[in-house]
Amino acid sequence: MNFTGKNVIITGGTTGIGLATAKAFINAGANVWITGRNAANLEKASAEINSPNLKKVVSDTSKMVDIEVLEKAFAESGEKLDVLFLNAGIAVFTPIEQTTEADFDAQFNTNVKGHYFTLQKLIPHLAYGSAVIFTSSTVATASNIGTSVYSSTKGALNKIAQIAANELADRKIRVNIVSPGPVQTPGLEHALPAEAKPHLAAATALQRLGDPDEIATTVLFLASDAASFITGTEIVADGGYLTYGLK
Ligand SMILES: NC(=O)c1ccc[n+]([C@@H]2O[C@H](COP(=O)([O-])OP(=O)(O)OC[C@H]3O[C@@H](n4cnc5c(N)ncnc54)[C@H](OP(=O)(O)O)[C@@H]3O)[C@@H](O)[C@H]2O)c1
């Protein structure tokens, strides 16, 4: 896929799925802005990607003031935005009885409020015919114990994406969702104990965890003209996780 000269913003582009997607867009010729909460992680990602076409913005998506920093940084480029990949996310897995208000707020502020207002602030910059992609999750559909807050954030995100697709269709802006199953990332390592990984792999039809590059290729497809008649929907990239056994 060719994205030469296209402008792409990826929230949460320092590790995992966001980093893999930034690399894929850079390799496809795009100019890419990545965000993260701190300069050190952005520097590390930047060194790994090593391209003059990569820009980095310290922006905590859970904070309105930081969303405005991102909007301003992009506005200063004087460019129109061709692809917005709303990907930043955190997960804290606890049973309902043990969930703290702080963990609840952190997940909703990052995974829902952050995406919602990043989209709102960047709509004026979106080019006619551009693409918006949200990172949701199979857990928006599955009902695994211990995931009540995280799964709810992804369910909310799906509804926001569907309505955004309807509201932005008159500008020929397509809005879609990529829902990964279990993917080998620092985020997964952080959210679950190591012994959970074999169980997650065994819960997929393909009997393995996904690679972040496999989600990146799905995002590039949704962003490309090859997906020109696809909007308001979800691609599940999960190795068969949702349909293998009862979830
Ligand atoms: N891995 C999986 O199995 C899986 C499955 C389904 C869905 N997902 C979703 O995929 C997305 C990416 O996750 P991942 O697995 O790649 O995890 P990851 O490696 O932890 O990446 C998360 C990214 O989000 C950034 N981030 C977190 N909070 C942020 C905030 N408040 N503001 C800005 N950036 C923030 C992180 O950057 P800094 O730490 O540098 O701030 C990092 O770049 C998430 O939305 C996650 O829910 C993952």
The ligand as an ORCA input file, in Angstrom:
! r2SCAN-3c Opt
* xyz 0 1
  N      -2.161     -6.082     23.036
  C      -3.389     -6.573     23.009
  O      -3.575     -7.776     23.240
  C      -4.564     -5.697     22.669
  C      -5.768     -6.332     22.354
  C      -6.869     -5.551     22.034
  C      -6.763     -4.172     22.021
  N      -5.577     -3.580     22.353
  C      -5.525     -2.117     22.318
  O      -4.473     -1.737     21.471
  C      -4.046     -0.418     21.818
  C      -2.536     -0.426     21.929
  O      -2.176     -1.286     22.977
  P      -0.837     -2.146     22.996
  O      -1.207     -3.529     23.314
  O      -0.017     -1.846     21.810
  O      -0.193     -1.561     24.357
  P       1.117     -0.720     24.651
  O       2.301     -1.398     24.089
  O       1.067     -0.469     26.125
  O       0.874      0.638     23.874
  C       0.016      1.605     24.379
  C       0.373      2.924     23.774
  O      -0.532      3.905     24.274
  C       0.207      4.957     24.827
  N      -0.565      5.554     25.896
  C      -1.098      4.985     26.993
  N      -1.761      5.894     27.713
  C      -1.652      7.064     27.050
  C      -2.126      8.364     27.287
  N      -2.855      8.685     28.367
  N      -1.822      9.327     26.388
  C      -1.093      9.043     25.282
  N      -0.616      7.834     25.013
  C      -0.901      6.849     25.896
  C       1.529      4.368     25.267
  O       2.513      5.365     25.264
  P       3.381      5.828     26.542
  O       3.422      4.671     27.494
  O       4.708      6.161     25.941
  O       2.649      7.009     27.060
  C       1.774      3.382     24.130
  O       2.333      4.046     23.032
  C      -4.769     -0.069     23.107
  O      -5.869      0.759     22.817
  C      -5.239     -1.410     23.619
  O      -6.381     -1.298     24.428
  C      -4.468     -4.313     22.669
*
